Amino acid sequence: MCQVIKDTDMNNWHTNVLIELLRITRDGSLSDVSPAVEKITGKKPISFQQFVKDYAAVLRGVTHK
């Protein structure tokens, strides 16, 4: 993945930031679920993985009838 990013015409600063964000995500540093969602909406937060499962059809562009 890093080589694909490096092969783009982004400048070095943007490339390095993007690679670092991908590393942080891969390492699980961004996996915590924030309590802010429940505080603001009154609903329990869900993980990104659960969100993707719940909205897979919408994310693929399929509409529900």
C-alpha positions in Angstrom: 0.0 0.0 0.0 2.8 2.4 0.9 4.3 2.0 -2.6 1.0 2.8 -4.2 0.8 6.0 -2.2 4.4 6.9 -3.0 3.7 6.4 -6.7 1.1 9.2 -6.8 2.0 12.7 -7.5 1.3 13.9 -4.0 4.1 15.9 -2.4 6.3 14.2 0.2 4.6 15.9 3.2 1.1 14.6 2.2 2.5 11.2 1.3 4.2 10.9 4.7 1.1 12.0 6.6 -1.1 9.6 4.8 1.3 6.7 5.4 1.5 7.6 9.1 -2.3 7.7 9.4 -2.5 4.3 7.7 0.1 2.9 10.2 -1.7 4.3 13.2 -5.0 2.8 12.0 -3.4 -0.6 11.2 -1.8 -0.6 14.7 -5.2 -0.2 16.3 -4.5 3.2 17.8 -7.7 4.6 16.4 -9.9 1.6 17.4 -11.4 3.2 20.6 -15.1 4.0 20.4 -15.7 7.5 21.6 -18.2 8.1 24.4 -19.1 11.4 22.7 -21.5 9.7 20.4 -23.7 8.5 23.3 -23.3 11.8 25.1 -24.5 13.7 22.1 -27.1 11.3 20.6 -28.2 9.3 23.6 -27.4 6.1 21.5 -24.6 3.6 22.2 -21.7 4.0 19.7 -20.8 1.2 17.4 -17.5 0.3 15.8 -16.6 1.1 12.3 -16.7 -2.6 11.5 -20.3 -2.8 12.7 -21.2 0.3 10.8 -19.8 -1.2 7.6 -21.8 -4.4 8.2 -25.0 -2.5 8.9 -24.6 -0.2 5.9 -22.8 -2.5 3.4 -25.7 -2.3 0.8 -25.8 1.5 1.0 -22.0 1.8 0.8 -22.2 -0.4 -2.4 -24.8 1.9 -3.9 -27.7 -0.4 -3.5 -30.9 1.2 -2.5 -33.5 -0.5 -0.3 -37.1 -0.8 -1.3 
